[in-house]
Amino acid sequence: MNSAPIIAAAQLASRLAHPGTLLVDVRSADAWRASTLPGAVHLDAYSVFIDRSDDAGIQHLVAAAAQALAEIGAFSATQTIYFETATGMVSPRALWFHELLGLPNGWILDGGIDAWHAIAGELAPGAGASSAISLDHRAVAPASWRAESIASYDEVAAADGIETAVVDVRRFSEYQGEFVHPCCARGGRIPGSVHLFWEDVLQGGSYRSPREILARAAEAGLDPRQTLILYCHRGARAATVFYALRMAGFSKLKVFVGSWHEWAERASGVDSR
């Protein structure tokens, strides 16, 4: 895996002619059709989530991701660049799925279309392949995929806060239990979890520097020697922090794909410190 899987717009411009380059717009299909990077395909990597992150649920998610990425050509690409309007919660999640499947040479266009526009990059209406990671897909999961980057409900419940820490990246009002998404059974946070707000690893629509990210991680009490399990509402914002921390030198990172949506439904314990 790339230690810092982001690419600047100017770097991308110099790579566009490389054979096998795949550009993937992860905004809405309507936004993609209206205007995108020339030749970009479309992927919805945001809408999917699972209610149970047990073995069956995770296998189903991996299978759905494999089918959707195959439909847009990711398995045959030599390099794949995911982008949205600016770096947010969707392009990192798309890359996380890409790497979960064991695919190489995946990148986030840092700053997204805004950064591309700033270097006078061309845009064109979107056409061609469009897919969505959907649990309606009934494909079979590939034989090999990166289980080390995904955390189950049981792993989260077993976290000791010392060797393995659970990190909540949601807004502070969610962490405090003051704001509750309508689809969630209740508000609160996972007992013992620490807080690192996902937007604090970004600035101006791009990732902060590794030094700045490391400083924010240290303020939250995170240690690169720990295994960190990241969660949010349904798993998207956690992916943004996943790559930020990797850029800052953390290597033992997992995303709890069920996130608070699953925990609120299944667990009785709620930390309300």
Secondary structure, DSSP 8 states (H G I E B T S, - for coil): --SS-EE-HHHHHHHTTSTTEEEEE-S-HHHHHHSBSTT-EEEE-SS---S--SHHHHHHHHHHHHHHHHHTTTTT-SEEEEE-SSSSSHHHHHHHHHHHTT--SEEEETTHHHHHHHTT---B---S-EEE--TT------S---GGGEE-HHHHHH--SSSEEEEE-S-HHHHTTS---TTSS---B-TT-EE--GGGGEETTEE--HHHHHHHHHHTT--TTSEEEEE-SSSHHHHHHHHHHHHTT---EEEESSHHHHHHHH----B--
